[in-house]
């Protein structure tokens, strides 16, 4: 088993809030992340894939293809977008970094499986101090 990681970057805006809460309660729970005029991040995304090496190609997954999958199914949807308003896979979800990472996983997993590899981890860096890692639905 070998692990291969691809790093990508995107910029996006979002707002953490629950519509059923008052503005005051949203600010109390989410702080400045609940700014009604949105706020943004320069995200760094790490996608780690695992599998066996194909002895014919020497690859676990062709990195050009992994890059294309990430671009088409994630970056084109997220980059320079308002995550709350414009990103289909985040509809009806609180736009926390945790939920964004899960959404990215759900977008990528079926396409990576098509290449005889497994998605191992989605790591999403929101700030230099905060990041999440999602390893799928490990029960």
C-alpha positions as CSV (number, residue, x, y, z in Angstrom):
1,X,0.0,0.0,0.0
2,X,1.3,3.4,-0.9
3,X,-0.1,6.9,-0.2
4,X,0.1,9.7,-2.8
5,X,-0.9,13.3,-1.9
6,X,-1.8,16.2,-4.2
7,X,-1.9,19.8,-2.9
8,X,-4.2,22.4,-4.4
9,X,-5.3,25.9,-3.4
10,X,-8.6,27.8,-3.7
11,X,-10.1,31.0,-2.3
12,X,-13.7,31.2,-1.2
13,X,-16.1,33.2,1.0
14,X,-18.6,31.8,3.5
15,X,-20.6,32.7,6.6
16,X,-21.2,30.4,9.6
17,X,-24.8,30.9,10.7
18,X,-28.0,29.1,11.4
19,X,-31.0,30.9,9.8
20,X,-33.2,29.9,12.7
21,X,-30.9,31.8,15.2
22,X,-31.0,35.5,15.8
23,X,-28.1,37.6,14.6
24,X,-27.1,37.9,18.2
25,X,-27.1,34.2,18.8
26,X,-25.2,33.6,15.6
27,X,-22.5,36.1,16.7
28,X,-22.4,34.5,20.1
29,X,-21.7,31.0,18.7
30,X,-19.8,31.7,15.5
31,X,-18.2,35.1,16.3
32,X,-16.7,37.1,13.4
33,X,-17.2,34.0,11.2
34,X,-20.9,35.0,11.3
35,X,-20.3,38.3,9.6
36,X,-23.5,39.0,7.6
37,X,-21.3,40.4,4.8
38,X,-19.3,37.1,4.6
39,X,-15.6,36.5,5.1
40,X,-13.1,34.6,3.1
41,X,-10.1,32.2,3.3
42,X,-7.2,31.2,1.2
43,X,-7.7,27.4,1.6
44,X,-5.1,24.8,1.0
45,X,-6.4,21.3,0.1
46,X,-4.5,18.1,0.4
47,X,-6.0,15.0,-1.2
48,X,-4.3,11.7,-0.2
49,X,-5.0,8.6,-2.2
50,X,-3.9,5.1,-1.4
51,X,-3.5,1.9,-3.3
52,X,-1.1,-0.6,-4.9
53,X,1.4,0.5,-7.5
54,X,0.4,-0.5,-11.1
55,X,3.5,-2.3,-12.2
56,X,2.9,-1.3,-15.8
57,X,2.8,2.4,-15.1
58,X,4.6,2.7,-11.8
59,X,1.7,4.8,-10.5
60,X,-0.9,4.3,-7.8
61,X,-2.9,6.9,-9.7
62,X,-1.8,9.1,-12.5
63,X,-1.2,12.5,-10.8
64,X,-2.4,14.3,-14.0
65,X,-5.7,12.5,-13.6
66,X,-5.9,13.1,-9.9
67,X,-5.3,16.8,-10.6
68,X,-8.1,16.8,-13.2
69,X,-10.5,15.1,-10.9
70,X,-9.9,17.6,-8.1
71,X,-10.1,20.6,-10.5
72,X,-13.4,19.5,-12.2
73,X,-15.3,18.2,-9.2
74,X,-14.0,20.5,-6.5
75,X,-11.9,23.5,-7.5
76,X,-14.2,24.7,-10.3
77,X,-17.1,24.6,-7.9
78,X,-15.3,26.3,-4.9
79,X,-12.6,28.7,-6.2
80,X,-13.6,32.3,-5.9
81,X,-17.1,31.4,-4.9
82,X,-19.5,32.1,-2.0
83,X,-19.7,28.6,-0.5
84,X,-23.1,29.3,1.1
85,X,-24.7,30.5,-2.1
86,X,-22.9,29.0,-5.1
87,X,-21.6,25.5,-4.2
88,X,-24.0,22.7,-5.0
89,X,-22.5,20.1,-2.7
90,X,-22.7,22.5,0.3
91,X,-26.4,23.3,-0.2
92,X,-28.3,23.0,3.2
93,X,-25.0,22.4,5.1
94,X,-23.4,24.7,7.7
95,X,-20.2,25.8,5.9
96,X,-17.7,24.9,8.6
97,X,-14.3,23.6,7.5
98,X,-15.3,20.2,8.8
99,X,-18.4,20.1,6.6
100,X,-16.5,21.5,3.6
101,X,-14.0,18.7,3.9
102,X,-16.7,16.1,4.1
103,X,-18.4,17.6,1.0
104,X,-15.1,17.5,-0.9
105,X,-14.6,13.8,0.1
106,X,-18.1,13.0,-1.2
107,X,-17.4,14.8,-4.5
108,X,-14.0,13.0,-5.0
109,X,-14.5,9.5,-3.8
110,X,-16.4,7.9,-6.6
111,X,-14.1,9.4,-9.3
112,X,-11.0,8.2,-7.5
113,X,-12.4,4.7,-7.2
114,X,-12.8,4.6,-11.0
115,X,-9.0,4.6,-11.1
116,X,-8.5,1.6,-8.8
117,X,-7.4,3.7,-5.9
118,X,-9.0,4.7,-2.6
119,X,-9.4,8.1,-1.1
120,X,-7.5,8.1,2.2
121,X,-7.7,11.7,3.5
122,X,-9.0,15.1,2.7
123,X,-7.0,17.7,4.6
124,X,-8.4,21.3,4.4
125,X,-6.3,24.1,5.8
126,X,-8.4,27.2,6.6
127,X,-5.8,29.3,8.2
128,X,-2.1,28.8,9.2
129,X,-3.4,27.7,12.6
130,X,-6.6,25.7,11.7
131,X,-7.1,22.7,9.6
132,X,-9.3,19.5,9.5
133,X,-8.6,16.1,8.2
134,X,-11.4,13.7,7.1
135,X,-10.8,10.0,6.6
136,X,-14.2,9.0,5.4
137,X,-16.9,7.4,7.3
138,X,-14.7,5.1,9.5
139,X,-17.0,3.3,11.9
